[in-house]
Amino acid sequence: RSGRPQLSHADASRIDRFTGLKNVRILVVEDDRKVASFLQKGLEEEGNAVDVLHDGNDAGVQARMVDYDCVVLDLNLPGRSGLQALRDIRAVKPALPYVWA
């Protein structure tokens, strides 16, 4: 193994929906820094702009400040959970697509 984090097949399939898109802005909210880096590198290699947060506390504020095309969230985040962070984001951008990672 290369030491890269392993994603489940279901997670990888959901993320693959976005890899066909080019030049989109994506917010990744993931506390595991290896997984966050893996997602960021892969999405950037496809031509996307990616911002990463490592806890759920600032996700809503960040989504208000930046015009994201989608968000990738971990459910188990420190601070505010992924579900709480999604609620914060959806309060300001109800139509923003998301993927659980």
C-alpha positions as CSV (number, residue, x, y, z in Angstrom):
1,R,0.0,0.0,0.0
2,S,1.1,3.5,-0.8
3,G,0.1,4.9,2.6
4,R,-2.8,6.9,0.9
5,P,-6.1,6.9,2.8
6,Q,-8.5,4.3,1.5
7,L,-12.0,5.5,0.6
8,S,-14.9,3.1,0.4
9,H,-16.2,2.3,-3.0
10,A,-19.5,4.2,-2.3
11,D,-17.5,7.3,-1.2
12,A,-15.3,7.2,-4.2
13,S,-18.3,6.8,-6.5
14,R,-19.9,9.9,-5.0
15,I,-16.8,11.9,-5.3
16,D,-16.2,10.8,-8.9
17,R,-19.4,12.7,-9.9
18,F,-17.4,15.9,-9.3
19,T,-14.2,14.8,-11.0
20,G,-15.8,15.3,-14.5
21,L,-16.4,18.9,-13.7
22,K,-13.7,21.4,-14.4
23,N,-12.9,24.7,-12.9
24,V,-15.4,24.5,-10.0
25,R,-14.8,25.7,-6.5
26,I,-15.1,23.0,-3.8
27,L,-15.1,23.3,0.0
28,V,-13.7,20.1,1.7
29,V,-14.5,19.9,5.4
30,E,-12.5,16.9,6.7
31,D,-10.6,16.6,10.0
32,D,-8.4,13.7,8.9
33,R,-5.5,15.7,7.3
34,K,-4.4,12.7,5.1
35,V,-7.9,12.3,3.7
36,A,-8.3,16.0,3.2
37,S,-5.0,16.2,1.4
38,F,-5.9,13.2,-0.8
39,L,-9.3,14.8,-1.7
40,Q,-7.7,18.2,-2.3
41,K,-5.0,16.8,-4.6
42,G,-7.3,14.7,-6.6
43,L,-9.9,17.4,-7.1
44,E,-7.2,20.0,-8.0
45,E,-5.6,17.6,-10.5
46,E,-9.0,17.7,-12.3
47,G,-8.7,21.5,-12.6
48,N,-10.9,22.5,-9.6
49,A,-10.2,25.1,-6.9
50,V,-10.3,23.5,-3.4
51,D,-10.4,25.0,0.0
52,V,-10.0,22.8,3.1
53,L,-11.3,23.2,6.6
54,H,-10.5,20.7,9.4
55,D,-13.5,21.2,11.7
56,G,-17.1,22.1,11.3
57,N,-17.0,25.4,13.2
58,D,-16.3,27.7,10.3
59,A,-18.0,25.9,7.4
60,G,-21.1,28.1,7.4
61,V,-19.1,31.3,7.5
62,Q,-16.7,30.1,4.8
63,A,-19.7,29.2,2.6
64,R,-21.1,32.6,3.0
65,M,-17.9,34.3,2.0
66,V,-17.0,32.2,-1.0
67,D,-19.2,31.1,-3.9
68,Y,-18.7,27.3,-3.8
69,D,-20.1,25.0,-6.4
70,C,-20.2,22.0,-4.0
71,V,-19.0,20.9,-0.6
72,V,-17.5,17.6,0.6
73,L,-18.1,16.9,4.3
74,D,-17.0,14.4,6.8
75,L,-19.8,13.4,9.2
76,N,-17.6,13.1,12.3
77,L,-15.9,16.5,12.7
78,P,-14.6,18.2,15.8
79,G,-16.5,21.3,16.9
80,R,-19.7,21.1,14.9
81,S,-20.5,17.8,13.3
82,G,-20.7,17.4,9.6
83,L,-24.5,17.4,9.9
84,Q,-24.5,20.6,11.9
85,A,-22.0,22.2,9.5
86,L,-24.2,21.3,6.6
87,R,-27.2,22.9,8.3
88,D,-25.1,26.1,8.7
89,I,-24.2,26.0,5.1
90,R,-27.7,25.2,3.9
91,A,-29.0,28.1,6.0
92,V,-27.2,30.5,3.6
93,K,-27.0,28.4,0.5
94,P,-29.9,26.0,0.4
95,A,-29.2,24.6,-3.1
96,L,-25.5,24.0,-2.6
97,P,-24.7,20.3,-3.6
98,Y,-22.9,18.2,-1.0
99,V,-21.2,14.8,-0.7
100,W,-20.5,12.9,2.5
101,A,-16.9,11.8,2.6
